[in-house]
Amino acid sequence: MATTQVFHTTVPDDGTITLPSEFHGNQVDVIVFKKSDLLQPGYDDDFWREKPLDEIITEQGGPRVCTDPASLWEDFPKLWDTEAELKEFLERRKH
């Protein structure tokens, strides 16, 4: 039975790739893909790059502001013990 292992690596300038010792002396099949060959159209190549908050907000269509907190009322009672605590929280959020 064949063992399949996937390795992701950067090929050094001299073109050599060193496989783990368990492959040494054995016949293996090596399939190589350039990273850009695997990307799908529209894929954000730097998706995992750390981004400033302003850039993330812009990517998501700008800041979103809740203009009607009362519309969220159904879920709010789960977070506060009393309606008075909820109203106090909403007042503090305005300032």
N, C-alpha and C positions, 0 to 999 in steps of 0.2 A: 504494500500500500504506500502510495506517495505521500510525502509530507509537504504541505504548502505553507510557506511563511512569507509574509509581506514585509518589506523593509522600505522605508522612505529615507533617502539620503541625498546629499549634494555630492556630485562627482567632482573630485579635485582636478586641478588644471592638468595633471599628468594622466588623467583618464582611468586611474586604477580604482577599483572598488574591492574592499576586503570583506569577505563573508565571514560569519561566525564560525568558530572552530568545528562545530558539528557537521559542517558542509565540506570541510577540507578532505581531499582524497575521494570524494564521491562525485558521481555524475549528477549534474544539476541542469535545469533549464532556467535561463535568466531572461526575463522580459523587462524591457526598459521603456519608460515613457518620459518625455519631457513634461514638466509641470504644465506648461501652456497648452499642451496637447489634451490635457484632461479637463480643462476649463470649459464650461458650457457658455453659450452666448448669453450675455447679460450678467454673468457672474462677477461679483465684486471681488477682484483679486486681492484687495487689501482690506477685506472685511474684518479681519482680526486685528488690524492695526489699531493702536490706542489713538482715540480721537478726542479732541476737546468737546466739551458739552455744546458749545455753539454750533459746531459742525454737525453733531448728532441731531440737534433740534432742527437745523436747516434741512437735513436729509429726510426728516419725518414730517416736513411740511410746515414748520414754524411752531411757535409755542401754542399750547392748547390751554385755554382758561375755562374753567367750569363757571358758566354764567348763571346756572340755576341749580344750586346745591340741593334745593328742596326735591328735585327730581331724583336724587340719590337716597331719599329718605328711607326706602325699604331696607337698605343694608345698614344704615347708620345705627339703628337700635342694637345691632349685634356688637357694636364697638363701645357703646357707652351705657352706663347703668340707668341713667335718667335722661329725659328730654332736656332738662336744664343743663346738664353737662355737655350735651351735644350743642346746644345754642351757645354756650360759653366758648366751646372750641371754634365754632364758625365765626364768632365775633373776633376772636384772637387772630384768626387766619386773614381777616380783612386788613389788618395793620401790619 
